[in-house]
Amino acid sequence: MIRRIVLCILATLLLVSCTTAQTEQKKITVGMPYIPNVQFAAFYVAKEQGFFAQEGLDVSFDYNFENDVVQRLATGAGIEFALASADTIILARAQNIPIKAVLATSQFFPVGFMSKQDLPLATPADLKGKVIGIPGRFGASYFGLNALLASAGLTEADVTIQEIGFNQTPALIEDKVQVISGYINNEPIQLEKNGVAVNVLRVGDFFSVASDHLIVSEAFIASDRATVQAFIRALRKGMQASIDDPTAAHADALKQIPEAKQGDTVVSMAVLQATTPLWQAPNVSIGTINPEAWKNSEQVLRNMGTLTQDIDISAGYELGLFEK
């Protein structure tokens, strides 16, 4: 009788131990370089549909500016993963900030330049002589403008740049500038909502430069490579699920960012539908890093005079972590 009781107790303890092991999740925080937005749907889908949980990860999101999340990531200040554009990563590496890209979250550079339909804007050469509004001489818009100008053999001297902050849409509507920069999955949709039809000059159509990437610190790769690979597996599933069923992905995104329900969900759905094509390229697996596009990005930064240091561009990304 005593032996049976002991066996029952041991069996109960073993069951509790196994259950705890099965449900214990590793807490992970992702630094997002913008406010909560459906453009991050792949992350929200991976969380809502349990892809992160299946990999043993309990993921939360922390929103800030891109440079801030890069610095925090490098110093291990509360985030394990983050998002950043390739140009930001290259410049950070040039300053000996030990971060690496491990997954391309976009295959197509998302910045474009827009004019009202009555102003021709079909090729980069059409930018010559135009007054162009950008947030400032920093970030993806400034980088994208220089990439387009270079593709047409132009320089900043061939255009008039106005630094207008993040007010591109009203600036174009009110004719304060002739051309604005913006994200091709956002500003054209917002302008259409306001009854303004536009021409869109997409940087990626004329010059292949590297876009947004998932980044981690070198220290985290060295100390917990398995978690990095687990996160990548889950995020790729989230990307594919969003591509396969944008309606379900939109619903998952709204669960993660309930404040979006107070806005125009028709517009947010349109933004998502314009976003998922940016993650894809013909005959390329989701998440694949493109070394040639990184070389092009380096050259643009050197032409701009922003990058002057000698660096090994391939050290800014790690291909071995990506599992096809």
Phi, psi and omega in degrees: 000315180297318181299320180295320179296317180298317179297321179296318179296315180297319179296320179295316179297321179295320180296316179298317181298316180294319180297318179297318180296324182288328186263346181292128183241144177277124181283130182228136175242133180252127177275115180263135186272027184194176177289163177306131188203148180296345176298341178264023187305324182302322179291317181294321178295318179299328178281310184293324182268006172082012181293321176294315181299322179298335178266008178079026184243134174251101192257135173231168187236141180232122188257134181198192176275155186303311182298326179293316182291328177296313180297317181295320180298314184296328182265359180072028184272067169090000176228146181255332179227160176203172175245140177202155177281157183298323180296322177295319180296316180299314181293325176294317178298323179295336177263017178063030174274117191278072177240158179219146171279137180237351181199134175275114179275355174211137178264345186235126181300123194276357184274143175219172178235135192234141173228160172295155189298337181279357176249112183303134178205083184247333180223162178304330179299335180290349178286341184302129178081358183274154173267116189245126179262124176229160179304321181174177179277067180196166170070191189295325181293315180293318177299313181297322178298316180295325177296316179294315180300316180298323181295338180254007182072024180255166174229178178299334180293342181274355181226169173249115182264128173245126177273110190243011184069198182269054182236034186298315184300306178296329180297321179285318180302320183270007178059034175283335174222165180271329184224144175234157170269161177179171176274130187294346176260016180220291187304316179300325179290318178295320179293319178299321177301327180269012176078020181250112177277138186227156165270141182234122177257106185270126182305314185297342178284342186240341182207122182275105176238154183289146185250221185281146182221153169280131183235154175220167176277154177300324181296321181290321176300316182292324186270333186212060181301323182298321179292321177300314180292324178296317179297317179300315179301314182294318182294321178299322176295321178295321178295313182295319179296324179292322178293318184290324184217080181300328180295314178294322179296321178297317178297319177296320180297319180294333176292324181278333178232072185302336179298336180293336179295338180279347180265201181271101183288339175293318178293316181296326176293321178295322178298315179297317180295333177275346183273314187301327176297337180291340182277353190242151173214149182302132175059029179234129178292145180304131177093354184296134177274135184254100182302325181295320178295327176294320178298318178297320179297318177301316182295320178299315180297323178290319177298325179286342185083006180282326179249117180239343183284154171277119180223158173268104186300327182291344178285351181278353178217160179231112183281333186293344181277343184275122180253116180285000000 
